């Protein structure tokens, strides 16, 4: 790790917070595109329109300094990790799509929120990154908080059939796929060992989103009636979604080069707080008791994860 990162060990915190804010904006733009284009095409927008911004960011990293940084040493290990992350990020979206077709979608969303605990598990298994006791406590507290915020309606909450349904299984698979994707991107950052986290993030996003654009673009082109043409007609909102998506991804990938995947994703759950407060503000609705408790637990977990990372 570069010396300046050792001196500023807290730098991953603002980078992750920026990623969460940018992702909240991207999600808002993508939500309107989902209604207009469909879920798969709206997901493709995130990758395809983000590519130019990732390329410009990487180009600036090489032309702005007086002495351009050296090219990283790409390896088969890096190719494997980045491909793993790219594939499972798309697979997570597919699992969520399958869950949306089921009756108990709310249960699936709730179970997908276990992603953070799965990230910690996979990080320990594949990267030998064992969370500290404080970090593990923060993850559990924050996860309980987000579960309270996303609990399904009372009828489904008390239904054993809902929790044992296909939708519930898809929710767990969705969380697992997102967790494996995060581990893939963290593993790629470690394998690349670039001169700076920004270089690691720039190369990671450019390569991953290129793979995702090719894979998902081919799928949309052959599986949807109008192909990818509607994506180009909705270019204005798509540019916003793509630019914010690229900004979020660049920040996530850079944070993965600074701190463990579990810590980064736990703090990244602040996005749920941002989104929840925005939606409640727009709808002018008050939080119920469970939601207030969930919000408080999430904030406590986020504070603890910041403390352990300093």
Residue pairs with C-beta under 8 A, 6 or more apart in sequence:
1 258
2 195
2 196
5 11
5 197
5 258
9 309
9 310
10 306
10 309
10 310
11 258
12 255
12 258
12 259
12 263
12 264
12 309
13 267
13 306
13 309
15 197
15 251
15 254
15 255
15 258
16 251
16 252
16 255
16 259
16 264
16 267
16 268
17 267
17 270
18 247
18 251
19 247
19 248
19 249
19 251
19 252
19 255
19 268
20 248
20 267
20 268
20 270
20 271
20 274
21 271
21 274
22 244
22 245
22 247
22 248
22 251
23 244
23 245
23 248
23 268
23 271
24 271
24 274
24 275
24 278
25 240
25 244
26 46
26 241
26 244
26 245
26 248
27 275
28 278
29 237
29 240
29 241
29 244
30 42
30 43
30 45
30 46
30 241
30 245
32 237
33 41
33 42
33 45
33 234
33 237
33 238
33 241
34 42
36 42
36 230
36 234
36 237
37 45
37 230
37 231
37 234
38 224
39 93
39 97
39 100
40 93
40 97
40 216
40 219
40 220
40 223
40 224
41 220
41 224
41 228
41 230
41 231
42 241
43 90
43 93
43 216
44 213
44 216
44 217
44 220
44 228
44 231
45 231
45 234
45 238
45 241
45 242
46 241
46 242
46 245
47 209
47 212
47 213
47 216
47 245
48 209
48 213
48 217
48 231
48 242
49 235
49 238
49 239
49 241
49 242
49 243
49 245
50 205
50 209
50 242
50 243
50 245
50 246
50 249
51 206
51 209
51 210
51 213
51 242
51 246
52 242
53 242
53 243
53 246
53 247
54 202
54 205
54 206
54 209
54 246
54 249
54 250
55 206
57 202
57 205
57 246
57 250
58 199
58 202
58 203
58 206
61 69
61 196
61 198
61 199
61 202
62 68
62 69
69 194
69 195
69 196
69 199
70 195
72 192
72 193
72 194
72 195
72 199
72 200
72 203
73 192
73 193
74 192
75 191
77 187
77 191
78 188
78 191
78 192
81 184
81 185
81 187
81 188
81 190
81 191
82 184
82 185
82 188
82 204
82 207
82 208
82 211
83 184
83 211
84 180
84 181
84 183
84 184
84 187
85 180
85 181
85 182
85 183
85 184
85 185
85 187
85 188
85 208
86 181
86 184
86 207
86 208
86 209
86 211
86 212
86 215
87 181
87 211
87 215
88 177
88 178
88 180
88 181
88 184
89 177
89 178
89 181
89 208
89 212
90 212
90 215
90 216
91 177
91 181
92 174
92 175
92 177
92 178
92 181
95 170
95 171
95 173
95 174
95 177
96 108
96 112
96 170
96 174
98 166
98 170
99 105
99 108
99 109
99 112
99 167
99 170
99 171
99 174
100 108
102 108
102 165
102 166
102 167
102 170
103 165
103 167
104 152
104 156
104 162
104 165
104 167
104 168
105 167
106 150
106 151
106 152
106 153
106 156
107 152
107 156
107 162
107 163
107 165
107 167
107 168
107 171
108 167
108 168
108 170
108 171
108 174
109 150
109 152
109 171
110 147
110 150
110 151
110 152
110 171
111 168
111 171
111 172
111 174
111 175
112 171
112 172
112 174
112 175
112 178
113 143
113 146
113 147
113 150
113 175
114 143
114 147
114 172
114 175
115 175
115 176
115 178
115 179
115 182
115 265
116 139
116 142
116 143
116 179
116 262
116 265
116 266
116 269
117 139
117 140
117 143
118 175
118 176
118 178
118 179
119 179
119 182
119 183
119 261
119 262
119 265
120 131
120 135
120 136
120 139
120 262
121 179
122 179
122 180
122 183
123 129
123 131
123 183
123 186
123 260
123 261
123 262
124 130
124 131
126 183
126 187
127 183
127 186
127 187
127 190
127 260
127 261
129 186
129 260
129 261
129 262
131 139
131 260
131 262
131 263
132 308
134 304
134 307
134 308
135 260
135 262
135 263
135 266
135 304
135 305
135 308
135 309
137 304
138 266
138 301
138 302
138 304
138 305
138 308
139 262
139 266
139 301
139 305
140 301
141 297
141 298
141 300
141 301
141 304
142 266
142 269
142 297
142 298
142 300
142 301
142 302
142 305
143 301
144 294
144 297
145 293
145 294
145 295
145 296
145 297
145 298
145 299
145 300
145 301
146 269
146 272
146 294
146 298
147 294
148 290
148 291
148 293
148 294
148 297
149 272
149 276
149 291
149 294
149 295
149 298
151 157
151 290
152 162
156 162
162 168
182 256
182 261
182 264
182 265
183 261
185 204
185 208
185 252
185 253
185 256
185 261
186 256
186 260
186 261
186 264
188 204
189 197
189 200
189 201
189 204
189 253
189 256
189 257
190 257
192 200
192 203
192 204
192 257
194 200
194 203
194 257
197 254
197 255
197 257
197 258
198 250
198 254
200 253
200 254
200 256
200 257
201 249
201 250
201 251
201 252
201 253
201 254
201 255
201 256
201 257
202 250
202 253
204 253
204 256
205 246
205 249
205 250
205 253
208 249
209 246
209 249
217 228
220 227
220 228
220 231
221 227
221 228
231 238
232 238
252 264
252 268
255 264
256 264
259 309
263 305
263 308
263 309
266 301
266 302
266 305
267 302
267 305
267 306
267 309
269 298
269 301
269 302
270 298
270 302
272 298
273 295
273 298
273 299
273 302
276 291
276 295
280 286
280 287
287 295
